[in-house]
Amino acid sequence: MSQKARKLGDFDREFVLRAAKEAYELGQAPFEFGPKGTALIIVDMLEEFVRPNYTPYWIPAATEAVPKIKELIKVCRAKNVPVIYTAYHFHEDGIDLPRGAQYIPIYQGDIELAGQIFNKPSVYSEIAPEPKDMVILKPTYDAFFGTKLDLVLRNMGIGTVIICGTMTNYCCAATAKSAFMLGYNVVFGSDINATDFPEMQEAELKTLRRGFAKIMTADEIMAKLR
């Protein structure tokens, strides 16, 4: 029995599990996009995450994604697609962190290295902003929370955001989900968003694919923009 032919009460366990699996693995948001009305958001490609051996937060996959991100930036600039950077940044005393951060494992390294990391914008040098680029400073995962990002995008007439950066299942996903909630079409790069544990990369991509974003490779995104 097809989904269209089913009535309330006809959706058995097998059907529900099969439909969920298909959506997580194969679902694709059908919206189209091009250079006009689109912006690239580069999430937290910072020295602390990208520079090898620099901090306990170094993410090798982020370093490996740099060449593709660099190529995407070049295409965006050629097509007049705005490039917006975010930088994870907070006061050395932690007064602008979420209140519960002191109890969360991922923040413990921040506390130990307070005053040495994340206290100034530090975009990785190979993909550093140009003078005209906007850099959004943020104290937590979501680049929209407590920042002017939404205002900036609306003022530029942006309806679609392309998200790349690090970490896939923290700052990148949190930003993508907020963008979706705020009414933006979200394009999420499968090979230009990086995290620190392979299992979490695929799990987050599945969640975003089913419920929040159009998942595409960098090459597929660039082909659309070209």
Rosetta blueprint (number, residue, H / E / L):
1 M L
2 S L
3 Q L
4 K L
5 A L
6 R L
7 K L
8 L L
9 G L
10 D L
11 F L
12 D L
13 R H
14 E H
15 F H
16 V H
17 L H
18 R H
19 A H
20 A H
21 K H
22 E H
23 A H
24 Y H
25 E H
26 L H
27 G L
28 Q L
29 A L
30 P L
31 F L
32 E L
33 F L
34 G L
35 P L
36 K L
37 G L
38 T E
39 A E
40 L E
41 I E
42 I E
43 V E
44 D L
45 M L
46 L E
47 E H
48 E H
49 F H
50 V H
51 R L
52 P L
53 N L
54 Y L
55 T L
56 P L
57 Y L
58 W L
59 I L
60 P H
61 A H
62 A H
63 T H
64 E H
65 A H
66 V H
67 P H
68 K H
69 I H
70 K H
71 E H
72 L H
73 I H
74 K H
75 V H
76 C H
77 R H
78 A H
79 K L
80 N L
81 V L
82 P L
83 V E
84 I E
85 Y E
86 T E
87 A E
88 Y E
89 H L
90 F L
91 H L
92 E L
93 D L
94 G L
95 I L
96 D L
97 L L
98 P L
99 R H
100 G H
101 A H
102 Q H
103 Y H
104 I L
105 P H
106 I H
107 Y H
108 Q H
109 G H
110 D H
111 I H
112 E H
113 L L
114 A L
115 G L
116 Q L
117 I L
118 F L
119 N L
120 K L
121 P L
122 S L
123 V E
124 Y L
125 S H
126 E H
127 I H
128 A L
129 P L
130 E L
131 P L
132 K L
133 D L
134 M E
135 V E
136 I E
137 L E
138 K E
139 P L
140 T L
141 Y L
142 D L
143 A L
144 F L
145 F L
146 G L
147 T L
148 K L
149 L H
150 D H
151 L H
152 V H
153 L H
154 R H
155 N H
156 M L
157 G L
158 I L
159 G L
160 T E
161 V E
162 I E
163 I E
164 C E
165 G E
166 T E
167 M L
168 T H
169 N H
170 Y H
171 C H
172 C H
173 A H
174 A H
175 T H
176 A H
177 K H
178 S H
179 A H
180 F H
181 M H
182 L L
183 G L
184 Y L
185 N E
186 V E
187 V E
188 F E
189 G E
190 S E
191 D E
192 I E
193 N E
194 A E
195 T L
196 D L
197 F L
198 P H
199 E H
200 M H
201 Q H
202 E H
203 A H
204 E H
205 L H
206 K H
207 T H
208 L H
209 R H
210 R H
211 G H
212 F L
213 A L
214 K E
215 I E
216 M E
217 T L
218 A H
219 D H
220 E H
221 I H
222 M H
223 A H
224 K H
225 L H
226 R L
